[in-house]
Amino acid sequence: MTANLEKLGYAQAQSSDSLEDRANEAMDVIPGFPEEVSAEARDALYRGYRRRWSERNPAKVYAIIGGNYTLATPEILSNKKVEKIEIGVDYAFSFSTHEYGKLGQENPQLRKIVEDIRTSAQDYCSNRLGDLKRAAKKILNKAQGGVTRETKSFEESAKKVFSDWEKSVKTKASRGDASAKPDKFKAAVASFWKAYNA
């Protein structure tokens, strides 16, 4: 038991340190954080939170039989004659506001499944952003008490943002996103630094 608690304590401390690192990063790249979070920054964070939620809650395959949605059994999964649909966080958030509204009238069962996913994922995202804000405020409170927070220069923050975007554009391009153009992005970043350092 003692050994298990030691592992638990180490894992908890590791998670706490990681959250503090992420809070420092957020304050470096999000102007006004934690008191202010732009819609663009919030949307980007939520996309990351939803990706993590999806890892913990993988998409499920439903069989559509007689207009009813039921979780597909192994037998149904192997039956090519049965109509099936995979529903996860990506599918749930693929609806526009108008489409989501219409879904309640056109397909109540599907709407209920989608609504449950969206509600759970949104709660998860809201809680994770709350965790990040609280960690940032704790860091700022320490700084006000005389402990100085190490801040990155603008160039360091910009390089970090460009690095993250470069990974993102490559990932999206590999998934078939026609708007993701790694070569053009790389050239645009080079042009930015050339102009900035002129």
Secondary structure, DSSP 8 states (H G I E B T S, - for coil): -HHHHHHHHHHHHHHHHHHHHHHHHHHHHSTTTTT---HHHHHHHHHHHHHHHHHHS--EEEEEETTEEEE--HHHHT-TTSEEEEE-HHHHT-S-HHHHHHHHHH-HHHHHHHHHHHHHHHHHHHHHHHHHHHHHHHHHHHHHTT-------HHHHHHHHHHHHHHHHHHHHHTT-TT--HHHHHHHHHHHHHHHT-
